[in-house]
Amino acid sequence: MVLADLNKNIFGAFYLWKAALKRFCFDLFSYGYLIRKIKMRKLVNFFYTKAIVPTGEGSQRWLYGPFEWYVRKFSQSMPLPKYIEIETTTICNKRCFICEYIYWPQGDQVKRHMRLEEFKRIIGQFPSLRWINMTGEGSAFLNPDYFLMLKHLSEKFSTSIWLVDHLADIRFDKLRSDVLPYVDGIYVSMDGATKKTYESIKIGCNFDNVVNNLRLIIEYKKKNKTPFPHLSFRYIILKENIHEMPLFLDLLNSLASPRQWGGSASYVEFTGLLYFPEVESHYVKEIPSDVINELLKRKKGIGFFFSHPEESRNPPIEQCTAWMEPYIMMPGYVLPCCSVLMSNRRPFLRQYSFGNVFKEDFKDIWSGEYYKQFRKVITDPALPVPKICVGCRAFRTKERARSKGVWDIHAGKVA
């Protein structure tokens, strides 16, 4: 079955509405916890995550969806974003063969950790920050300042913090003291249900340590009577692991119940590979019907859905609002969102970035002519596609690019 058709065809409208209501009920426990702990600012920011954050981890878009038309119509006059993603390191000690990191040509990207002082300088440019994803192309926990960044965000701003990590090489005592008390949610990147398959894909990661950390996080949540952090899982569908998708649900359901994993954002994202030439041979276009049938037998456990379908079936690019969540790439370059990443073209992204937060304040970049023109162009179907967005894996661009052309800011004309 083609990936794009799965969510629509296998679940049905009744099940999807039922699942949405179930997720909302799960979140009531999280709201109640924050009220009991008198963490009102944290409560407000957590509500923003669930209701208003456009596309980021943890968002359920309860209130944002109905106002998308307004955001697109008045895109040029939108206030400073309250939701951002920051790449805090470009260093990794793993060799996952589906990651662009191991294919970077020498000199394409500086490899270093972001320092705490640099991080504070960026955060200071977002006075109303409510949500942040602290994940980039490197392995964040290798950065010794990363844990100080989490603490700073939580204690000084009560920001809703989400991150993506494999949890494969961090000790649980470090997780317990320096991560779990500060974050709202963790998306665990886990591409296999058995040690053999997992470690053959995520080369350098320790499967047993991941499973042990998951068990201990559940125990931590029980002991502290907290719903946080919400745990979700991102499973990249590959030719090498497609047969283990049902087993992966079995594994998670053997470790904890859906409610113990967390609130409305706790589920498995079976995600299509964001491929570039070096990894295209691992791409799966269709999931066998027998795998689908086995997954459906497990609907009563942790929830799951399919993301990043085929480009031809994605929504048109003019419906994009992901640009409301700028991504700050090392060292300081401002990109429209995270969807332009994992394409192995770092010099191109720097060239077409909107500016650098270490050279000018973000509010000046946001109100600058390039960023304003970009927001106007991307939201108008009668205009060409911005060059940085061509080939987006979340929205459809090819048809509009053929009929309207490509807008190249550096050429000063439609390409």
C-alpha positions in Angstrom: 0.0 0.0 0.0 1.4 3.4 -0.9 2.5 5.4 2.1 0.4 8.5 1.3 -2.8 6.4 1.4 -2.2 4.6 4.7 -3.6 7.0 7.3 -6.7 7.7 5.2 -7.4 4.1 4.2 -6.6 1.9 7.1 -8.0 3.8 10.0 -11.2 5.5 8.9 -12.7 8.7 10.2 -14.3 7.2 13.3 -11.1 5.7 14.6 -9.1 9.0 13.9 -11.7 11.1 15.8 -11.7 8.5 18.6 -7.9 8.6 18.8 -7.9 12.4 18.9 -10.3 12.4 21.8 -8.2 9.8 23.6 -5.0 11.9 23.1 -6.9 15.0 24.5 -7.9 13.0 27.6 -4.3 11.8 28.1 -3.2 15.5 28.2 -5.7 16.3 31.0 -3.4 14.4 33.3 -0.4 16.6 32.3 -2.4 19.8 32.7 -3.6 18.6 36.2 0.0 17.8 37.2 1.3 21.3 36.2 -1.6 22.9 38.1 -0.9 20.9 41.3 2.8 21.8 41.1 1.8 25.5 40.6 3.9 25.7 37.4 1.6 28.2 35.7 4.0 29.6 33.1 5.0 26.0 32.2 1.3 25.2 31.9 0.7 28.0 29.5 3.7 27.0 27.3 2.6 23.4 27.4 -0.9 24.4 26.2 0.7 26.5 23.4 2.6 23.4 22.3 -0.6 21.3 22.1 -2.9 23.9 20.7 -0.9 26.4 18.7 2.6 25.2 17.7 2.2 24.8 13.9 4.1 21.6 13.1 6.6 20.8 15.8 7.1 17.8 18.1 4.3 17.5 20.6 1.9 19.7 18.8 -1.7 18.7 18.2 -2.7 22.0 16.6 -6.0 22.1 18.5 -6.4 25.9 17.8 -3.9 26.6 15.2 -5.5 24.7 12.3 -8.6 26.9 11.9 -6.4 30.1 11.7 -3.9 28.9 9.1 -5.7 30.9 6.4 -5.0 34.1 8.4 -1.4 33.3 8.8 -0.9 32.7 5.1 -2.9 35.8 4.1 -1.0 38.1 6.4 2.3 36.2 6.3 4.4 39.4 5.8 3.1 41.0 8.9 3.4 38.0 11.3 5.0 38.8 14.6 8.3 37.2 15.8 7.9 33.4 16.0 7.4 31.9 19.5 8.6 28.5 18.3 12.1 27.6 17.1 14.5 24.8 16.5 18.2 25.0 17.3 21.1 22.8 16.2 23.4 22.7 19.2 26.2 20.5 17.8 27.5 19.2 14.5 29.5 16.5 16.1 28.4 12.8 16.1 30.3 9.6 16.9 27.8 7.3 15.1 27.7 6.0 11.6 24.0 5.6 10.9 23.9 4.8 7.1 20.7 6.8 6.5 22.0 10.0 8.0 23.5 12.7 5.8 26.1 13.4 8.4 28.4 10.5 7.3 28.2 11.7 3.7 29.2 15.3 4.3 32.2 16.2 2.0 35.2 17.5 3.9 34.8 21.2 4.6 31.1 21.4 3.9 30.2 22.0 7.5 32.2 23.1 10.5 32.0 20.4 13.2 31.8 21.7 16.7 29.6 22.2 19.8 27.6 25.3 20.4 28.7 27.0 23.6 26.3 28.0 26.4 27.1 31.7 25.9 26.2 31.4 22.2 23.0 29.6 23.0 22.0 32.3 25.5 22.7 35.0 22.8 20.3 33.3 20.5 17.6 32.7 23.0 17.8 36.3 24.1 16.5 37.3 20.6 13.2 35.5 21.2 11.6 37.2 24.2 8.3 35.4 23.9 9.7 31.9 23.3 7.2 29.1 24.2 8.4 26.0 22.4 11.8 24.8 21.3 13.2 21.6 19.7 16.8 21.1 20.8 17.9 18.7 18.0 20.1 19.0 15.0 22.3 16.9 12.7 24.8 16.0 15.5 24.4 14.0 18.7 23.3 16.6 21.2 24.3 14.7 24.4 27.9 14.8 23.3 27.8 18.6 23.9 28.7 19.2 27.6 26.9 22.5 27.6 23.7 20.9 26.2 22.5 20.0 29.7 23.1 23.6 31.0 21.0 24.8 28.0 18.1 22.6 29.1 18.3 23.8 32.6 18.6 27.5 31.5 15.5 27.2 29.3 13.4 25.4 31.9 14.3 27.5 35.0 14.6 30.9 33.4 11.8 30.8 30.7 9.7 27.7 31.5 9.9 27.0 27.8 8.2 23.8 26.5 11.3 21.7 25.5 11.2 18.8 23.1 14.1 16.9 21.6 14.9 13.9 19.3 17.5 11.4 20.4 18.5 7.8 20.1 19.2 7.4 23.9 21.7 4.8 23.0 24.8 5.9 24.8 23.7 8.2 27.6 23.8 6.8 31.2 20.5 6.8 33.0 21.9 8.7 36.0 22.8 11.5 33.6 19.3 11.4 32.0 17.7 11.5 35.5 19.7 14.4 36.8 20.2 16.6 33.7 17.5 15.8 31.1 14.2 14.4 32.5 13.5 17.2 35.0 13.6 19.8 32.3 12.0 18.4 29.1 8.4 18.0 28.1 8.9 15.4 25.5 11.5 13.1 23.9 11.1 11.6 20.4 13.2 8.4 20.5 14.8 7.6 17.1 14.7 3.8 17.0 14.8 2.0 13.7 14.5 -1.6 14.6 12.8 -4.1 17.0 15.7 -6.4 17.5 19.3 -5.8 18.4 20.7 -7.2 15.1 18.5 -5.1 12.9 18.8 -1.9 15.0 22.5 -2.0 15.4 23.1 -2.7 11.7 21.2 0.5 10.8 22.2 2.8 13.7 25.8 1.8 13.6 27.5 2.6 16.9 24.3 2.7 18.9 23.6 0.2 21.7 20.2 -1.4 21.5 20.3 -2.9 25.0 21.1 0.5 26.5 18.1 2.1 24.7 15.7 -0.5 26.0 17.1 -0.2 29.5 16.8 3.6 29.4 13.2 3.3 28.3 12.4 1.0 31.2 14.1 3.3 33.7 12.4 6.4 32.4 9.0 4.7 32.9 10.1 3.8 36.5 11.2 7.4 37.0 7.8 8.7 35.9 6.0 6.3 38.2 8.2 7.1 41.2 7.8 10.8 40.7 4.1 10.6 39.7 4.8 12.7 36.7 3.5 12.4 33.1 6.7 14.1 31.9 8.5 13.6 29.7 6.1 12.4 27.1 7.8 9.7 25.0 7.2 9.2 21.3 9.1 7.1 18.8 10.3 7.8 15.2 10.9 4.7 13.1 12.3 5.2 9.7 10.9 2.7 7.2 13.6 1.0 5.3 14.0 -2.2 3.2 16.2 -3.5 6.1 13.6 -3.0 8.9 10.2 -3.0 7.3 9.5 -6.6 8.5 10.0 -5.6 12.1 7.4 -2.8 12.3 4.8 -5.0 14.0 7.5 -6.4 16.3 8.4 -2.8 17.3 4.9 -2.2 18.5 5.1 -5.4 20.5 8.3 -4.3 22.1 6.9 -0.9 23.2 3.7 -2.4 24.5 5.7 -4.9 26.5 7.6 -2.0 28.2 4.7 0.3 29.1 1.0 1.2 28.5 0.1 4.0 26.1 -0.8 6.2 29.1 2.6 5.5 30.8 4.5 6.6 27.7 2.8 10.0 28.1 0.1 12.3 26.7 -1.3 13.1 23.3 2.0 13.2 21.5 3.0 9.6 22.5 2.9 7.4 19.5 5.0 5.8 16.9 5.7 7.7 13.7 6.5 5.2 11.0 8.3 7.7 8.8 9.2 7.4 5.1 12.9 7.9 4.4 13.9 11.5 3.6 16.2 10.3 0.9 19.1 11.9 -1.0 21.2 10.1 -3.7 23.5 8.3 -1.2 20.6 6.6 0.6 18.0 6.2 -2.1 18.6 2.4 -2.4 17.1 1.9 1.0 13.8 3.7 0.2 10.5 1.9 0.5 7.7 3.0 -1.7 5.0 0.6 -0.6 4.4 -1.4 2.6 3.4 -5.0 2.0 -0.2 -5.8 2.9 0.8 -8.5 5.4 2.8 -5.9 7.4 -0.2 -3.6 7.4 -2.5 -6.4 8.6 -0.1 -7.2 11.4 0.0 -3.6 12.5 -3.8 -3.3 12.6 -3.9 -6.2 15.0 -2.0 -4.0 17.5 -4.2 -0.9 17.3 -5.2 -1.2 21.0 -1.6 -0.6 22.1 0.5 2.5 21.6 -0.8 4.6 18.7 0.9 4.8 15.4 0.6 6.7 12.1 2.6 7.2 8.9 4.4 10.5 7.9 6.3 11.9 5.0 4.4 10.3 2.1 5.2 10.6 -1.6 5.8 14.2 -2.8 3.1 14.0 -5.4 0.4 13.3 -2.8 1.6 16.0 -0.3 -0.4 19.2 0.2 0.7 22.1 -2.1 3.5 24.3 -0.9 1.2 27.3 -0.5 -0.5 25.6 2.5 2.8 25.4 4.3 3.1 27.1 7.7 6.2 25.4 8.8 8.1 28.6 8.2 6.6 29.8 11.4 9.1 27.6 13.1 12.6 28.8 12.0 15.5 26.4 12.2 18.8 27.8 13.3 21.6 25.8 11.8 25.2 25.8 13.1 26.8 28.2 13.3 23.8 30.6 13.5 22.2 30.5 10.0 18.5 31.0 9.9 16.5 28.5 7.7 12.7 28.5 7.2 12.1 25.1 8.9 13.7 21.7 9.5 12.1 20.2 6.3 15.0 21.5 4.2 17.5 19.5 6.1 18.6 15.9 5.7 19.3 16.6 2.0 23.1 16.7 2.2 23.5 20.2 0.8 24.8 22.3 3.7 26.6 24.9 1.7 23.4 25.5 -0.4 21.4 26.0 2.9 23.9 28.6 4.2 23.8 30.4 0.9 20.0 30.7 0.9 19.6 31.2 4.6 17.9 34.5 5.7 20.8 35.6 7.8 23.0 34.8 10.8 21.9 35.4 14.4 25.5 36.0 15.4 25.8 38.8 12.9 22.4 40.5 13.3 19.4 40.3 15.6 16.7 37.8 14.6 14.0 40.6 14.7 16.0 42.4 12.0 16.4 39.2 9.9 12.6 38.4 10.3 11.6 41.9 9.2 14.2 42.0 6.5 13.3 42.2 2.8 14.4 38.7 2.0 12.4 37.0 4.8 9.3 39.1 4.0 9.5 38.3 0.3 9.9 34.7 1.1 6.8 34.6 3.2 4.8 36.4 0.5 6.1 34.1 -2.3 5.6 30.8 -0.5 2.0 31.4 0.5 0.8 32.7 -2.9 0.1 29.9 -5.5 0.3 32.4 -8.3 4.0 33.0 -7.5 7.1 30.9 -8.1 8.5 28.4 -5.5 11.3 29.8 -3.3 14.5 28.0 -4.4 15.3 26.8 -0.8 11.9 25.0 -0.8 12.1 23.2 -4.1 11.9 19.4 -3.5 10.4 19.8 0.0 9.5 16.4 1.5 6.5 17.7 3.4 4.7 19.8 0.7 4.3 19.5 -3.0 6.5 21.8 -5.1 7.1 20.3 -8.5 3.9 21.2 -10.3 4.0 24.8 -9.2 7.7 25.1 -10.0 7.0 23.9 -13.5 4.1 26.3 -14.1 5.3 29.4 -12.1 9.1 28.9 -12.0 11.6 29.1 -9.1 12.3 32.3 -7.2 16.0 32.7 -6.7 16.8 35.6 -4.4 20.4 35.7 -5.4 19.6 35.8 -9.1 17.1 38.6 -8.5 14.6 36.9 -10.9 12.6 33.8 -11.5 14.8 30.9 -12.5 
